[in-house]
Amino acid sequence: MQGNKLLYGLTLASGMLECLCFAGAVFGYASLVFVLKVDGYFSQGCVSIPGTNNTLESIDCSGQDEMFSLVFTIASFLNNFMSLVNGYLFDRFGTMVTRLLGISVYTIGTLLVAFSRAAYSELLFPALSCIAVGGILLLLTNIQVGNLFATHRSTIITVYNGAFDSSAAVFFIIKVLYEQGISLRSSFVVLSVCSIIHIARTFLLMPKTHIPYPLPQNYTYGLTCGKANTYNVEKSEKMRHGETTASQESNTPPAPVEETEAQVMSFRSCVLSWFFLWHLLWLSLMQLRHYLFIGTLNPMLNRLANNDPDLVSQYTNAFALTQLCGVLCAPWNGLIMDRHKGKPLAPGETDQEADLRSSFLSLFLTSLQCLLFSVCASIPLLPLQYFTFVVQVLNRSFLYGGNAAFISIAFPACHFGKLYGLVMSVSAVVSLLQYPCFALVKGPLGGDPFIVDIALTLLTLVVFIHPVYVFIHCRKLARNRADNTQTETTGSFILAEAKL
């Protein structure tokens, strides 16, 4: 048992480092763009504009900015859209196959950046896309580590997602090293070599298939694997449901309809449920707001700083540094979702219902943070952007951690990979709207994004429907339990009176 605890601890710590140092590096793109511009990538997009009335000649780089924005749009789209395939692979083939695929794709991406140059700027399209897809595969296989620690499951899931967000600082570190004389190629070659560590962790500290939940006694994996590696999550769900049903038939009154349906829900039923549909809308709208902000951060800072490169570099560094705080913000969301653990359940309440009830506050706070972030991002005041960066990283850490945790709570574990992949894929399609928004700003709006920002802020109000729906659903379950309890009490009283 002590050996298992050590194994679990090593898996948790190494997974944290993997997510923190690699998985979400693509979201530090703003820092990388600063370096790529210095190296002349897409420089053909800059054109000289002759001066008039004795004014100096100026340079318009909107074409270059548009190409950089397109690179991020495609990478962020594939980061989520491929999650549908990734989720199926994870559910069907298990952890080892999924991780080896992710490591291979990630390494191809870092090598493409390492050996690219300004003359072949187009290599950035497949390179960043591979880094994004490989990174999300690493995160997907690490989320299940929360199953090893039942009482802190949601906390660990949110912490891992926070580490994923904080790994955006990797490109900031590359930017700092670049300014100290270390080439872009050297930095990305080192990232490629680190794939050896990922492979070693795959075989030594991760299961071949999946980590089940609830966790069987003395469960093990890696070098000490035995029967545990053949553990079938879907079979466990069905067996557990069968045991629960038998127990209900022999000892207790029937459970509420919602509970029974949740335990036996098919994948199709999950997808067509209001829980899933509102959650999908919730994630898609907030993700679009974040992606547009990250993808247009560099031109936005150039506009507000009057193209002062030193000032733009200062704010870019500030943004990158705040991304490091994602791993510090995420645990708060997990603690909010796990705050009921260890407390007695209400009469007739299941663990899943308690988890769902606890998730309401997390969903509401995440929606509120996004609204505040969107309002601040819409105000064209440069010093205010420091506060915008803070709210943005706080909201991102709550958003993605809460997304994974909610899916693990609201739906059966055997469908987690597919549902997680589907919600990320569909939200990726919605995120493609960032490019026409960027084109609208650069074209008809003359570089001023104020109207687009206001429209997205108003659209953000729609995300509050999701937490309200969850709250109403939990209240309905509570009323049903109260009515059932009252009926049982009345029935017992009448039976007792009849016997007398």
N, C-alpha and C positions, 0 to 999 in steps of 0.2 A: 504493500500500500504506500509506503514511504517513497519507494522507487517511482510509483505512478505519479505522486505529487510532484516529484522533481521533474519528471518528464513533462507533466502538464505546465509547470512553471517555465521550463525552457521553451516549450512551444509558444506560450503566451508572450514571453519576452522577445524571442526571435521574430515572431510574427509582427510585433509592434515595430521593431527596427526595420523589417522589410517594408511595411506600409509607410513608415516615416521617411525612409531614405530612397524609395524607388517608385512605389505604386502610382502616386498621383503627380509625378513630376511635370506632366504636360500642362498642369494648371498654373505653373510658374512661367508660362509662355511670355508674359510681358517683360520679364527680365531677359529672357533669351532673345526676344526681338531687339532689344537695345544693343546686344552684342552683334546680332546678325546684320543690323543696319550699319554698324561700324565696319564690318567685313564686306559690305557692299552687296549683300543678297537683295535681289529684285531691284537693283539700283536703276535698271532701265525704266522703272516706273516714275522716276523723278525727271521733271522737265524744267527748263529755264524759262522764266517769264520776263520779257524785256521791261525795263523800268520806263516810266513816263514822267514828264515834268521834272526832270533832273533827279528822279528817284533811282535808287540802286536796283540792279537786277535781282530778282528773287527766284527761289526754287520751289516748285510745287511737287510734293512727294505723295499726293493723294493716291496715285496709282500704286506706289510701293506699299502704302498702308493697306490698300484694298487687297493686295496679294497676301500680305501677312495675315489679314483678317480671314481670308478664305482658307488659308492653311489651318488656322485654329478652328474654324467652323467645321471643316471636314473631319479633323482629328477628334473634336469633341462630339460630333455626330456619331462617328464610328465607335468611340469610347462607350457610348450608351447603346447604340443600335445593335452592335454585335453581342450585347449582353444576352439577347434572346437565344442566339446560338450557343453562347458560353454557358448559359443556364442549363440548356438541354444537355450539353456535353458533360457538365458537372453532375447533373442528376443521373445521366445514363452511364458514364464511364468512370466517375469518381475523381478523387483529388489528384492522384498521381498523374494521370493522363492530362487532366486540365492544366495542372501546373507546368508540366513539361512543354505543353503547347504555348502557354503564356510566356514562359522564360525564353523560348525560341523566338517568338514574335518580338518581344521586348529587346532582345539582343540584336536582332536584325535592324530595328529602329535606331538604336544607339550607334551601331556601326555605320549606318547610312549617314547620320549627322556627322560622325567623326571623319568620314572620307568625302564629304561634300565640300563644295566651294562655290563662290559667287557665280561662276560661269554655269554651274549646274544647280541653280537655286531651286528648281522644280523637285529635286530630291527631297526637299523638306516635306512635301505632301505625303509620300509613303512613309517617311521617317517618323514624323510626329504622329501619324495615324497608328503605326506599329507600337510606338511607345505608349500611346493611350490605350490601345486594345490589350497589350500585354500587361499593363499596370492594373486594369480593372479585373483581369483574370487572377492576378495575385491577391487582390482584395477579396474577390469572391470566394476563393479557397480558404482565406483566413477568417472570414466572418464566422464560420462554424466553430472556431476555437471557443467562442462564448458558451457552447454547449458543455464544455468541460467544467464550467463553474456556474452551476444552476442558479445560485442566489444572486449572482452578479452578471447574469447573461446579457441583459440589455446594456448594462454599463460597458462591458467589454466590447460589444458590437459597436456602440457609439464611439468608444475610444479608438477602435481600429479605423473607423471612418474619419475621425478627427485626425489621426496620424496620416491617413490618405490625403486629406486636405493640406496638412502641414508639409507634406513632401514637395509641395509647390516651391518651397524654399531651396530645393536642390538646384534649380536653374539660377536662383539668386546667388548661390555660392559659386556656381560656374561663372557668373558675371563678375563677381568680386575677384576670383582667381584670374580671369581674363584681364582685368584692370591691373593686376600685379604681374602680368607678363606670361601667364600660362595659357597656351593656345586652346581654342575650342576643341580641336582634335584630341589633344591629350586628355582633357576632362572626360570626353565621351568614350575614349578607349578604356579608361578606368571603369566607367559605368558598365561597359561591356564585359570586362574581366570579372566584375562582381557577380556575374551570372553563375559562376562556379559555386558561390555561397548559396544561391537559391536552389541549385540542383542538389547540393549536399543536404540542405534542410528538407527538401522534398522526400528524400529517402530515409532520413534519420529522425525527423521530428514531425512528420505529418502522416496521416493514415493513407492507406492505398485507396479506400473508397470514401466513406463519410464518417464524421463523428456523430453518433446518434444522440437524440434527446427525447426523453430523459436518459441520462448516462447509465449504462449497466454497471453493476458492481465489478471492481477490478478491471475496468476497461483499459486496454493498452494498445499500442501501435508502434510503428517504426521498427527498430532493430529487435524489439521484444514482442513483435506482433505474433498473435496466435489466432484464435477464433475471432478475435475482435475485428480483424480486417475483413471478415466475411459478413459482418453485421449489416443487415438490410434495413434501412430506415423506413421504407414503405411498408415492409412486413411488420416492423415494430409498431407503426401507426395502427395497422389493422388489428394486430393482436391486442394492443392496448385498448382499442375501441371495443373489441370483443369481450375483454375482461370487464371493462366498464359497464357494458350492456348487461352482462350476466349478473354483475353485482347489483345493478339497478333493479333487475327483474326479481332478485331474491330478497333484497334487503330494503330498498328505498323506493319511493314513488318515482314515476318517470321524470326525467329531466326536462327542462323547458325545451321547446321545439328548436330554438336557435342553437342551443348547445349541441343537441344531437346532430343537427345539420352540419355544424362546423366540424364535428369529428369525422364525418363521413363524406365531406364535400369532394366532388370530383374536380379535376383541373378546370373543366368547362364551367362548373358552377362557381368556382372561385373567380374566374375572369368576368363572369356576368353579374357578380354581386355588386351591390352599391358600394360596399367597402372598397372594393378594388377600383371601381370607376372613379369615385371621388378622390381616392388616394392618387390615382394616375393624374387627374387634373391638378391636384395639389402639388405634386412633384414637377409636372411639366411646366406650369406657369412660373414657379419660382426658379427653376433651373434655367429657363429662357432668360429671365432677368439677370441671373448671375453670368451666364455665358456671354451675353451682349456686353455686360460691363467689363469682363476680363478681355474679351476680344477687341474692344475699342478703347482700352485703357490708355495705350500709348498715344494715339492721336488726340484723345481727350485731354491728356496732360500737356501735350504740345500746344493745344489751343489755349488752355487756361494759363500756361506759363509763357505765352507769346514766343514759343519755339526756343526758349532758353535751355540748351542741352544740360547744363549743370543742374538747373532746377528740376528738369524732367528726370534726370538720374536720381536726384535726391528723393523725389516722390515715388519713383519706381522701387528704390531700395526700401522705402518705408512700407510700401505695399507688400513686398516680398517678406519683410521681417514680420509683419502682422500675420502672414500665412503660417508662420511657425507656431502661433498661438492656437491653431486649430486643435491640436492634440490636448491643449490645456482646457479649451472650452467644451469639447465633446463630453468629458465625464459628467458634466453637470446635467446634460440631457439624459444620460444613462441613469444617474442617481434619481432624477425625476421619475423615470419610468420604472425604476426598481424600488421606489420609496415604500411600497406596500409589502415587500418581501419580509418574511418573518412575522408578520402580523396575522392574527386569526381572520379567516374568511367569514363573510356574512353567511348566515344559514342558507344552505342550498347553492351557494356560489362556487363555481369552479375556478381553478387557477387561471385558465384562459380568460374568463370573464373579469377576474381581478386585474390581470395584465392589461386588458383592453380598457378597463375603467381608468387605470393609471396613465394610459397613453394619451388621454384627452388633453391634459395640461401641456404635455410636450408638443403636440400638434398645434395647439393654440399659440403657444409662445413662439414657435417657429414661424407661424404665419405673421404674427405681430412684428417679429424681427425683420422679416422680409419687407413688410410695408415701410418700416422706419428706414431700412437700407435704401429702398427705392426712392423715397422722398429725398434723402440726403444726396444720393447720386444725381438727382434731377436738378439740384441747386448749383449753378455755375460759379461756385466760390472755391478757389484753390485750397485755402487752409482748411476748409470744412472736409476736404477729402481724407484727411487723417482720420477723422471720426468715421467717415464712410468706410474706410478700410477695416476699422475695428468691427463695426457692425456687420460688414460683409463676411468676414471670416467666422464670426460668431454664428451667423445665420447658416453659412455653408456647413459648419460642423454639426449643427442641429439638424439641418435638412437631410443630409445623406445618412447620418447615423440613425435618425428617426425613421427614415425610409426603410432601411434594412430591418430595424428592430420591429417596426409595425407589421411588416410582412411576416416576420417570424412568429409574431404573436397572433395575428388575425387569421392565419391560414395554416393548413397542415404542413408539417416539416417535409413530407415527401414531395411537395410541390414548390419548395422554397426557391430552388435554382431557376426553375421555369418561370415562376411568377416574378422573381427579382429581375430576370432577364427581360421578360415581356414589358414590365413597367419602365425599365431603363430604355428599351428599344423604342417604344412608342413615344416616350418623352424626348428621345433623340430626334425623332421626326419633327416634333414641335420646335425643338431648338434650332432647326434649320431656318426658322424665321429670322434669326439674328442677322443672316447675311442680307436679305432684302431690307431689313431695318437699317443696316449699315449703309447700303447703297442709297436708301432714301435720304439718310442724313448727308451723305457726301454729295448727292445730286440736287434734288429739288429744294432741300432745306439749307443748302449752302454751308454745310459743316456744323450747323447748330442742332444738337440732338434734343433740345428742350421739349418739343412737341412729342417726339417718340418716347421720351422718358416719362412724361405726364400720362400718356396713353398706357404704358406698361404699369405705372403706379396704380391707375384706376383698375386695370385688369387684375392686379394683385389682390384686390378686395375679394375676388371670387374664391380665393383659396381658403377663406374662413368657413366655407360650407362644410369642408371635411371634418374639422374638429367639432363643429356643431352637430353634424350627423352622428358622429361617434358618441357624443354626450347624450343625445336623445335616445340612441340605441341602448346605451347602458342604463339610462333611467327606465326605459321600457322593461328591460330584463329585471331590474330591481322591483318594479311594481308587480311583475308576473310572479316573482318569488314570494313577495308579500301576500299576494292574493292566494297563492297555493298554500302558504303556511296557514293563512286564516281559514281556508277551506278545510285543511286537515285538522286544525284545532276544533272547528265547529263539528266536523264529522266524528271526532273522538268523543266530544262532549255528548252528542246525541246518542252514540253507541253506549256510553256509560249510563246515560239516563234510562235507555231501554233495558239494560241489564238490571237496573234497580227496580 
